[in-house]
Amino acid sequence: MNTAAAREGFGAGKRAAMALRRRGCNGWAWIVTRADPVSTGFSRLKADELTVGDGGLSDGEVVIGVIGCWGAEKGIVGSLGLAPPNIEFPKKPFLSSSSPSSSSFAAATFSTTPEHENPGRPGPPPIRVALTESSGRGVFATRKIETGELLHTAKPILSHPSLSTVQRVCYFCLRKLKSTDSSQPQRVSYCSEECQQQAKGFHDVEMRADWSAYEDYCRSNSLKYPLLVKQLACMVMSGAAPANLLDILQPASLSREMIPEMEEGFGLLRNAFKDSNITGEQISFLTKQWYISILARIRINAFRIELAGALYDDLLSSLAASIEAEAAVGNAVYMLPSFYNHDCDPNAHIIWIENADARLKALRDVDEGEELRICYIDASMDHDARQSFLSQGFGFQCDCPRCLSGD
């Protein structure tokens, strides 16, 4: 045990608690690592080295991020080295604990009971995150869930419009903008003052640089994920996010052929900052290794955002509208939704109504203890097409019951 690391972890936990209380919170959950940060490094954390708890720290535990609290105006505040997932909690989260085992990943579970229903106490927590036998982390039902039930909502930790829609959607939340009569459209626009203020964490830095070469590179190679890397880099430089924001997410396996294209993108990104006189310590994190590592995580954790629209708030109409959407408005990365595993016959679905705020709903009745899975691709494709798409895009061969049956 590294006692110095343990003391530092305990101190970080106390500082987090005080910071949250100052902002009106009366409870919190934190992510800790049981690994010795001196020997392993936070950048190499594995799923089985993480746990979530609501009590004191044990010997050898080090806080690396506060992921939830309640009692404040906004459900999630606080960050220590690893920014929290922006999850909206309809109620105070119920924190689930487990024995401190190196092979377990106990996670906070969240109530979805509406505020007007028995406001004195939260409803049964509907989900938990735990290790699966073969697919890493997964999301499981903690009680019986009914068809159409809202599991939870989530705000993105990163989001960016596609280059084709950048002047037609909010640059922060991806909401479609109302048409204007302006003969000189702005480079980017926002749907509200709130979105504009929240975007200052990256937009002020971004506006200092010329992105024409970087965007031409993305456009000519049909790339979308480097735009999210650019946004994260700007957030890090402004102090709005840590450089290891996505370290908790699983990275994709990269082929040797992918690296040269990524290296080209890295060079263009770094040069854009250097040409705008952003240098020195402010840009020291932006190494080739960091750039490729972020891209590897975004590659298999980003979601394509297709807005169903406010008129399609019921589940089945939302699904149909999403499938029929002409094009995505952009892409986004989330924390909790990234823990859902894939199934070609899923029991849950992620939808977007008016903006990039995600809603996860049950597609059918789910039993307590059953894993909740979503479909990463168009489930209407045939077996061979699905296998090819998943292999090339996500790096795995699907062995769900539907695929094993040959359907």
N, C-alpha and C positions, 0 to 999 in steps of 0.2 A: 504494500500500500504506500502511496506517495502522500505523506501527511501534509506537505506544503500545498499540494493540489487540492486535498480535501479541505484545508482551511480556506483556500481561495474560493472553492466552490461554495462553502458555507457563507463566506462573506458576500459572494455574488448573489446568493439566494436572499440574504437579508436586505441587500441593496435593492433587489427587485421588489421584495415585499413592501419596503418603505416607499419606493417610487409608485407602486400601484395604489397603495393606500392614499398617497397624496392626491391621486387622481380620482378618488372616490370609490375605489374597489374594496370589496370586503372578502375577496377570495381569489385564488389563482391556481394555475397548474403550470408546472415547469418541466422542460425536458432536461434530463441529466445524462451524463455518460459515466459508465463505470470503468471505462478505459482510462489509463493514465495518459493525459494529454501530452505529457513530456515525451513519451516514447512512441505514441501512435499518431498524434497530430489530429486535429479536428477534421481535416480534409479527408481523412480515411475512416470516418465513422461507419460502422456497419449497423444494420437494423437490429442485430441481437446485442448491440452495445448501448441501446437506448431504452429508456423507460420514461414514464410520465407519472408523477405523483403529486399529492396535495399535502404531504406532511414534511417533516424535517429531513435533512440530508443525512445519509449514512456515510460511514467512513469510505473515502475513496471516490465519492460522487462529486461531480463538478457540473454546475449549472451551465448550459450552453444556450438556453433560450426560454423565455416565458411564452407559453402558447395560449393562455386563456385567462380571463378574469371576468368577474361580473360585478355589477353595482355602479359601473360607469355609464355615461351616455352611449358610448360605443362599446360593443362587446369585447373587443380584443385590444389590449394596449400592452406596451412593454416589450423590450427586446434586449437580450444579452448575447451579442456575438452571432446569434442566429435569429433572424427576424421571425415573428410568429406567423402562422397561417391566418389569413383574414377570414375567419369563419363567423357567420352571423348566428348567434344563439337566440332562438325565440324565448328561451328561459335560461335561468342559471344552470351552468353545466353540473352534472353529477359526476364526481371524480371516482373512477374505478381504480383500485390498487391491487397489486398482486405481490407474491413473495419475490424478493430480489434475486431472480435467477438470471444468469447471463444468457439464457436461451429464450427469455420471454420478452415480449414487448407489450406491456400493459399501457393502455391509453385512456385519456379522458373520453367519457361518453357524454352525449349531449341530448338534452330534452328537446322535443319539438312540440310540446303542449302549448297551444295558444295562450296568450296572456289572460284572456277572459275566462278561461277554463280553470277553476280552482287555483286562483293566483297565489294562494298562500304556500303552495308546495309544487315542485316540478313534477312532471309526469315521468313514467318509466323511461330510462335512457334507451334510445332505439338502436344504437350502434356502438361498437368498440373496434379498435384496431389491434390485430394480433398477428403473429407469424403463422403462415400456412405451412403445410407439409412440403409443398413443392414450388410455390409461387412467391416466396418472400412474404412481405406484409400483405394483409388483406383486411377487409372490413366485414364485420359479422353482426348479425342482429342479436340484440340482447333481450328481445321479447318478440312476440308475434307481431308482424307488420302487415297491414292490410293493403290491398291493391289501390294504387293511387295516392298512398300516404306520402307526405313530404318527409323525407329523411333528415335533410338539413339544407341550408343554403351556404354558399361560399363566395367570397369576393376574391378576385385574382390577386396574386402577388406581383404578377407582370401581365401586361396586356398591350397589344399594339395593333392598329388597323392594318389591313392589307394595303399595299401601295395603290391599288385601284379604288379603294374606298376612303382613303385618308382625308379627302375633302368633304366627304358625305356623312361621316360619323364623328362622334365625340372622340377626341384624341386620348381621353382618359378611360371612359367607361364603355366606349364603342356604341353608344345609343345613336340611332339614326337621327340626323339633324333635320330640322325643318328647312325647306327650301327658302332661299333668300333671293332678293333681286340685285344683290351686289354684283357689279361688273368686274370687280377685282377681288376674287375670293382669297381668303387668308390661307397661309401655308398650312396651318392647323386651326381647328376650332373646337369649342367646348359647348356642351349642352347646358351648363350651369356654372355659376360662380364657384360652387362647391367643388366641382370637378377641376376647374381651372386652378383653384388653390391647392388641391391635392396633387395635381400634376407638377407643381413647382418643384417637387422633390427631384425631378429629372429634367423638366423642360427648360429651366433657366440655363443649365449646363449645356443641354442639347442645342439651344439656339445660338451658342457661341461658335459652333463649328459649321463647316460646309459639308453637307452629306450627299452631294450630288454623285460623287464617284462611288460611294458605298451603296447608295440606292440603285445606281446603274448596275453595279455588280449583282445585287439581289434580283433586280428585274431581269437581267440578261440570263441569269442562271435559274430563274424561277424559284428563288429562295425566300423563305418567310421568317425562319427562326433567327437569322442574324439580326433582324430588326429588334427582337426581344433582347438579344445580347447587348445591343447598343443602348437600349433603354436601361438595362440593369447597370451597365458601366456608368451611365450618367447619374443614376441613383447613388451608386457607391461614391462617386466623386463629390456629390453634394452632401454626403453624410446621411442620406435618407435610408440607406440599406447597407448591410455589411457585404463584403466581397464573397463570403461563404453562404449567402442567402439560400442557395439551392443545394447545399452539400448533403442535406438529409434525403434528397431524392435519388432514385436509382438512375445511374447513367446508362446510355446505350452502348452497345459494343460497336466500335468503329472499325471499318475495313481500312486497309492501307490506302485504297484508292480515294477515300474521302478526305484524307489529311491535306493534300496539296490545295484543294479548293478552300478548306477551312483556313489554311495558312494565308491564302490570298485575302480572305475576308479580314483576318486579324490585322494584316498589314494596312489595309485601307482604313480600318477602324482606328488603329493607333495613330496613323498619319493625320486623320481628320482632327484628332485632339491636339496633336503636336502643332499642326498648322494654325490652330486657334490659340496657341500659347498656353495650352494646358499641359504642363510637364511636371517633372520632379516627383515629390512625394505624392501628389494628388493622383498621379497616373501609375505609380509604382506597382499596384496590384495587377495592372493590365499586361500580363505576360501571355505568351503563346499557349502555355499550359492552362492558364485560367480560361482563356477564350475557348479552347477546344473542350475543356471540362464542362463549361457552362452549356455549350452547344450539345454535348453528349447527353446532358440531363434534359434539356429542353426538347430534344429530338423525340424522346419517348414519353414525355410528361405534358407537353403542350396540347391544348384542346383547340379545335377549329370551331370558331364561334359563328353559329347561324341563328339569327334572331327569328323567333316565331311570331312575335308581335303581341300586343296587349289583347287583341281580340281572340287569342288562342290560349287562354289561361287554363283550360281543362287539359288533362294529360294527353288523351288520344289525339285531339286536334293539334296540340303542340308537336307531337311526334310526326304527324303528317306534314305539318308546315315545315319542320326542320328538314325532312327528307326532300321536300319539294323546293327548298330554297335554291335560288339561282346561284348564289355564291356566298362564301363566308365573308363576314365583315372584318374579320381579323383572327388573331390567335391569342391565347392566354394560358398562363400557368397558375395552378392552384396547389395548395398543400394537401388538405385532406382528400379531395377528389382524386389526387394522384395515387392514393393508396388502394383504390379499387382495382381489382384484377379484371381481366377480359373473359367474356363468354360469348359465343356466337348465338346463344339463346339466353339472353340476360334476364335477370329478375329485377333490375333497376335501370334507370335511365337518367342522363344528365341533360337538362334543357335550359335554354336561355329565352326569356320573354322579350324584354325591351333593351337590355344591356348585357354586359359581361358577367353580371352576378348570376352564378350558377344555381340551379335548383336540382336536387337529386330526389327522385321519386321512385316508389316501388311499382314495377310493372305487373306484378301479381302478388298473391299472398306469400309471405316469407315466414318460415318457422323460426322460433328462437334457436340461436346457435348456427343458423344457416349462413353461409357466406353470401354477401351481396356483391354481384358482379354487373358490370356494364359492358356494352359492346363498343370497342374502339373504332370500328369501321362500319360500313354499310352492310347490315346483316342480310340484306336481300341478295347479295352476291352469291354465286354458286361456290361449292366447296373448294375447288382449285383456285379460284380467284381470291377467296378469303385467305387461304393458306399462303399464297404468293404475296398478298398485300401485307399480311402480318409479319411474314418472314423478312421482307425487304424494309418495311417501315418500322417494325418494332423488335425485330431480331429474335422471334420465337415461332415455333410451330404449335398451332393450337391443338390441344387434345381434349377439348370439351366434349360432352356426350354427343352433341350434334355433329361435330367433325368426325368423331370416332364411328358414328353410324354411316358416314359417307354422304350425308345430306349436304 
